[in-house]
């Protein structure tokens, strides 16, 4: 899959964060944002367990957020 390919490009051992509470919070944010603007995509957003402060998007509605970006945020809205 495109997501797996992107994870492998981030380096050996890169893995997606899948803790149930974190995944549920992310799903709520994605649903809230997706509801604001119609799109032809079904958004697939994942958090990658990496301390790097970054995020990137891939074709087809995929967004990967590196954990460091979340750690660096000062609020949920940020």
LINWO-V509612 format. One line per field, one symbol per residue. phi: phi as a letter, one per 30 degrees, with the letter a starting at -180 (. if undefined). Layout:
# LINWO-V509612
phi: ???
This chain:
# LINWO-V509612
phi: .dddddddddkeidbddbeeddddddddddddddddbdbdccdccbccdbdddaaacbeijcbccdeeddeddcaddd
